[in-house]
Amino acid sequence: MAKGNAFSLVAFAFFVLLAANLTRVKSIGVCYGMIGDNLPSPSDVVRLYQSNGIRAMRIYFPDQATFDALKGTGIDLAMDVPNNVLPSLANDASAAANWVQNNILAHDGVSFKYIVVGNELFGDAANNILPAMSKIWDALCSAGRCNQIQVSTAVSFAVVKNSYPPSKGEFSESFMFPIVNFLKNTRNPLMVSIYPYFSYVQDQAEIPLDYALFTSTAPKFSDGPYQYQNLFDAMVDSVYSALEKAGANAVSLIAVESGWPGSGGNPVGASLAVGATLSNAQTYNQNLINHVRNGTPKRPGNLETYIFAMFNENKKEGDEVERHFGLFNPDLSPIYPLNFN
């Protein structure tokens, strides 16, 4: 009996560790944007991730100081290949191999998880995504790392049309079809920016604030067997529908950016009163953290998600609202409290 109890305790401990590891694999991450002149050092930022239990980071370009700070921490890293680099990699396999060597293989101790080849590209520039992505993938496989590091691209939600109801979703851009076919064949995920805030701002007559903030107390509509109580789920499931129509239903999704601004002037012609407040930002982001572990009506289960962003970026271009998505102040204090666990 004592031996049986001892075995049970060992087995229990094993499954606890296994569950903890699975949770880590699908953890909430936070995007670390650096377009500001008042931001803390990368070493301080990494300690801030650790102290808040944030186990995944996205950066938008290779950065040596961030690599140095991340070494040995176990924080999963999603790193972009910047848009302006894609043309050179798309046309030259050796350039892609050199990029992988200099920016990934040379940094032992950094837990690279994803290489994000391009961010929200459209038009002619989008034609570089697939050839650059395939050459990066080949370079990783040649180095024996494609079983450890995945390759994708981050696309805007605007690549989906007919998103209501979600079952009608389909890709609006022709460049998406060969990309998702590549992802299917290589078993890599598709990364999509999911921002209920911007959808709400652009269509307040049809989208109630509680539906955008995850605070609705009842479903807003049904779509076949699925009921939708929040806009985030509806947006994600419309992407799943687009993948199904493209013959790529086996491709998994990552919500590579999502967030809510705490301030920010007059986005896309709407009044500030529409919802860019600290209270709404806290509500959205905390509810997002709590919600994504359950997945969506179409695809239950953990949905890996990255919140945008760690800090307000005071030098970021675009509408004023773009500079007010931060979770923390430059002095490392929280702009509003969040529980990442």
C-alpha positions in Angstrom: 0.0 0.0 0.0 2.9 2.4 0.9 4.5 1.6 -2.5 1.2 2.2 -4.2 0.8 5.6 -2.5 4.4 6.5 -3.4 3.8 5.6 -7.1 0.6 7.6 -7.1 2.4 10.6 -5.7 5.1 10.3 -8.4 2.5 9.9 -11.1 0.5 12.9 -9.8 3.7 15.0 -9.7 4.5 14.0 -13.3 1.0 15.0 -14.6 1.2 18.3 -12.7 4.5 19.0 -14.4 3.1 17.9 -17.7 0.1 20.2 -17.3 2.3 23.1 -16.4 4.4 22.5 -19.5 1.3 22.4 -21.7 0.0 25.6 -20.1 3.4 27.2 -20.9 3.3 26.1 -24.5 -0.1 27.9 -25.0 0.6 30.8 -22.7 -0.5 34.4 -23.1 2.4 36.5 -24.6 2.9 40.3 -24.8 4.3 42.2 -27.8 7.4 44.2 -26.9 7.4 47.2 -29.3 10.3 49.5 -29.1 9.2 52.6 -31.1 9.8 55.1 -28.2 12.4 57.3 -26.7 11.5 56.8 -23.1 11.5 53.0 -22.8 13.3 50.9 -20.1 16.3 48.8 -21.0 15.7 45.3 -22.4 17.2 43.7 -19.2 14.6 45.6 -17.1 11.9 44.6 -19.6 12.7 41.0 -19.4 12.7 41.1 -15.6 9.2 42.7 -15.9 8.0 39.8 -18.0 9.4 37.4 -15.4 7.9 39.2 -12.4 4.5 39.2 -14.0 4.6 35.6 -15.1 4.5 36.5 -18.8 6.1 33.6 -20.6 6.1 34.7 -24.2 7.3 37.8 -26.0 7.0 39.1 -29.6 9.6 41.5 -31.0 9.4 43.1 -34.4 13.1 42.9 -35.4 16.2 41.2 -34.1 17.8 43.0 -31.2 21.1 42.0 -29.6 20.3 43.6 -26.2 17.0 41.7 -26.0 18.7 38.5 -27.0 21.2 39.0 -24.2 18.5 39.7 -21.7 16.5 36.7 -22.7 19.2 34.1 -22.5 18.5 31.3 -20.0 15.1 32.8 -19.0 12.9 30.3 -20.9 10.7 33.0 -22.2 9.4 32.0 -25.6 10.3 34.4 -28.4 8.3 35.2 -31.5 10.6 37.4 -33.7 9.7 39.2 -36.9 11.6 39.3 -40.1 11.1 43.0 -40.7 9.1 44.0 -43.8 12.0 45.8 -45.4 14.2 42.7 -45.3 11.8 40.4 -47.1 12.7 41.3 -50.7 16.4 40.3 -50.2 15.4 37.0 -48.5 12.7 36.1 -51.0 15.2 36.1 -53.9 18.3 34.6 -52.3 18.4 31.3 -50.3 21.9 32.1 -49.1 20.7 35.5 -47.8 18.0 33.6 -45.9 20.5 31.1 -44.5 22.7 34.0 -43.4 19.8 35.7 -41.7 18.9 32.5 -39.8 22.6 32.0 -38.8 23.1 35.6 -37.6 19.8 36.2 -35.9 18.8 32.8 -34.5 21.5 30.1 -34.5 24.1 32.5 -33.1 22.1 33.1 -30.0 22.3 30.0 -27.8 20.1 30.2 -24.7 17.3 32.2 -26.4 14.0 30.2 -26.7 13.0 31.1 -30.2 9.6 29.7 -30.9 8.3 31.5 -34.0 9.8 33.4 -36.9 7.2 35.9 -38.2 8.0 36.6 -41.8 6.5 40.0 -42.5 3.8 42.0 -40.6 0.5 42.9 -42.2 1.7 43.2 -45.7 -0.6 43.9 -48.7 -0.2 44.6 -52.4 3.0 43.9 -54.3 5.0 43.6 -51.0 2.9 40.6 -50.0 4.3 38.7 -52.9 7.6 38.4 -51.0 6.0 36.6 -48.0 5.9 33.1 -49.4 9.3 32.9 -51.0 10.9 34.5 -48.0 9.0 32.2 -45.6 9.9 29.1 -47.5 13.6 30.0 -47.7 13.7 30.8 -43.9 12.0 27.4 -43.3 14.5 25.6 -45.5 17.4 27.2 -43.6 16.0 26.2 -40.3 15.5 22.6 -41.5 19.0 22.5 -42.8 20.2 23.6 -39.4 18.1 20.9 -37.7 15.8 23.4 -36.0 12.5 23.2 -37.9 11.2 20.7 -35.3 11.8 23.4 -32.6 11.0 26.7 -34.3 8.0 27.4 -36.4 7.6 29.9 -39.3 4.6 32.0 -40.2 3.6 35.5 -41.2 1.4 38.0 -39.4 -1.6 39.1 -41.4 -4.2 41.8 -40.7 -7.8 40.7 -40.1 -8.5 42.7 -43.3 -7.5 39.6 -45.4 -10.9 38.1 -44.4 -14.1 39.2 -46.1 -17.7 38.3 -45.3 -16.8 37.9 -41.6 -20.4 38.0 -40.5 -21.6 35.5 -39.7 -18.3 33.7 -39.0 -19.2 30.7 -41.2 -19.2 33.0 -44.2 -15.6 34.1 -43.7 -13.2 33.7 -46.7 -9.9 35.2 -47.8 -10.2 38.4 -49.8 -6.6 38.5 -50.9 -5.2 36.1 -53.5 -1.8 35.9 -51.9 -3.3 34.2 -48.9 -4.0 30.9 -50.7 -0.5 29.8 -51.5 0.6 31.0 -48.0 -1.9 28.8 -46.2 -1.1 25.9 -48.4 2.5 26.2 -47.4 1.6 26.4 -43.8 -0.6 23.3 -44.1 2.1 21.3 -45.8 4.8 22.3 -43.3 2.4 22.1 -40.2 3.0 25.8 -39.3 0.4 28.1 -37.9 -1.2 31.2 -39.3 -0.8 34.4 -37.3 -3.6 37.0 -37.4 -4.0 40.4 -35.7 -7.5 40.4 -34.0 -8.6 43.8 -32.8 -12.3 44.0 -31.7 -11.6 47.6 -30.7 -11.1 48.8 -34.3 -14.1 46.8 -35.6 -16.2 48.4 -32.8 -15.0 51.9 -33.6 -15.9 51.5 -37.2 -19.3 50.1 -36.7 -20.8 51.2 -33.4 -24.3 51.1 -34.7 -24.0 47.3 -35.1 -21.5 46.4 -32.5 -22.4 47.0 -28.8 -19.5 47.8 -26.5 -20.2 44.9 -24.1 -19.9 42.5 -27.1 -16.5 44.0 -27.9 -15.3 43.9 -24.3 -16.3 40.3 -23.4 -18.9 41.7 -20.9 -22.1 40.6 -22.7 -24.1 38.4 -20.4 -25.9 36.5 -23.2 -25.1 35.4 -26.8 -25.7 38.1 -29.4 -26.4 35.7 -32.3 -26.2 32.1 -33.4 -24.4 30.8 -36.5 -25.4 27.2 -37.1 -24.6 25.2 -33.9 -22.4 28.0 -32.5 -23.4 30.9 -30.3 -21.4 34.1 -30.1 -21.2 36.2 -26.9 -18.1 38.3 -27.9 -16.6 39.8 -31.0 -13.2 38.3 -30.6 -14.6 34.8 -31.0 -16.6 35.8 -34.0 -13.5 37.3 -35.7 -11.3 34.3 -35.0 -13.9 31.8 -36.2 -14.3 33.8 -39.4 -10.6 33.2 -40.0 -11.1 29.5 -39.3 -13.9 29.5 -41.9 -11.6 31.1 -44.4 -9.0 28.5 -43.8 -11.6 25.7 -44.3 -12.7 27.2 -47.6 -9.1 27.4 -48.7 -8.6 23.7 -47.9 -6.4 24.4 -44.9 -8.6 23.6 -42.0 -5.7 21.7 -40.4 -3.8 25.0 -40.0 -3.9 26.3 -36.4 -4.3 30.0 -35.6 -2.4 32.3 -33.3 -3.9 35.7 -32.3 -0.5 37.4 -32.8 -1.8 40.9 -31.7 -4.8 41.9 -29.8 -5.4 44.8 -27.4 -7.4 47.9 -26.5 -6.1 51.5 -26.2 -6.3 53.4 -22.9 -6.4 56.8 -24.6 -5.7 58.2 -28.0 -7.6 61.1 -29.6 -9.7 60.5 -32.6 -9.1 57.1 -34.3 -10.6 56.7 -37.8 -12.9 59.6 -37.4 -14.6 58.4 -34.2 -15.0 60.2 -30.9 -12.7 59.4 -28.0 -15.9 58.6 -26.1 -16.2 55.5 -28.2 -14.2 53.5 -25.8 -10.4 54.4 -25.7 -10.3 54.5 -21.9 -8.1 52.9 -19.2 -11.2 51.2 -17.7 -12.1 49.6 -21.0 -8.5 48.7 -21.8 -8.2 46.9 -18.5 -11.6 45.2 -18.9 -10.7 44.0 -22.4 -7.2 42.8 -21.7 -8.1 41.0 -18.5 -11.1 39.3 -20.1 -8.9 38.4 -23.1 -6.4 36.7 -20.8 -9.1 34.8 -19.0 -11.0 33.9 -22.2 -8.5 32.5 -24.6 -7.7 29.4 -22.6 -11.2 28.2 -23.7 -10.8 28.8 -27.4 -13.7 29.7 -29.6 -17.1 28.1 -30.4 -15.7 26.6 -33.6 -12.4 25.5 -32.1 -12.5 25.0 -28.3 -9.2 24.7 -26.4 -6.3 27.1 -25.8 -5.8 29.8 -28.3 -2.3 31.2 -28.2 -2.6 35.0 -28.0 -0.2 38.0 -27.8 -1.4 41.2 -26.2 -0.3 44.4 -27.8 1.6 46.0 -26.2 4.0 46.1 -23.2 4.5 49.9 -23.4 3.0 53.0 -25.0 5.2 53.8 -27.9 5.5 57.6 -28.2 7.3 57.6 -31.5 5.0 55.3 -33.4 3.5 56.7 -36.5 -0.2 56.8 -37.4 -3.3 57.8 -35.5 -2.7 59.0 -31.9 -4.5 56.0 -30.6 -1.7 53.7 -31.9 0.6 55.2 -29.2 -1.7 54.2 -26.3 -1.9 50.4 -26.2 0.6 49.9 -23.4 0.2 47.9 -20.3 3.2 49.3 -18.3 4.7 52.8 -17.8 8.4 53.5 -18.6 9.2 53.3 -14.9 7.9 49.6 -15.0 4.8 50.3 -13.0 1.5 49.0 -14.4 -0.8 51.5 -16.2 -3.6 49.4 -14.8 -3.5 46.0 -12.9 -3.7 42.7 -14.9 -3.3 39.1 -13.7 -1.5 37.2 -16.3 -1.9 33.9 -14.5 
